[in-house]
Amino acid sequence: MSAESGLAPRQPRQRPIRVLLAKPGLDGHDQGAKVVARAMIDAGFEVIYTGLRQTPESVARVALEEDVDVIALSSLAGSHLPFCRKLKALLEANDLTDKLWMIGGNLPVQDHDELRALGFRGVFPTGSKLDAIVDYIREQVK
């Protein structure tokens, strides 16, 4: 216990924050996702990158199998809303609602509220700062 506060010192995490980063649907561009993945790795996170053209089923399966803390999507193809609707049902069915759900990419501002309503608390449109993404994850994952 700390003599000043009377509280036990905070224990560090036993393992790094585990992030699943997936490219949904027919999106064939992953350079931005790779830049984000590198920033997360540099921040000390463990990143499981699924690669291109993932289905909602594959994202949910990998999230469950890998016991991730964060489920992050990088979407540039414009099909993010239907994908996220399907993924939400699968994540709920697999008891993954306690994970942090995030999405980044070409996300029109008019879609942000619906994405958040679906459970994607972190919404990072193209041009978001890497530090902001990393800091958000650190703040949300305890």
Disulfide bonds with the S-S distance in Angstrom:
none
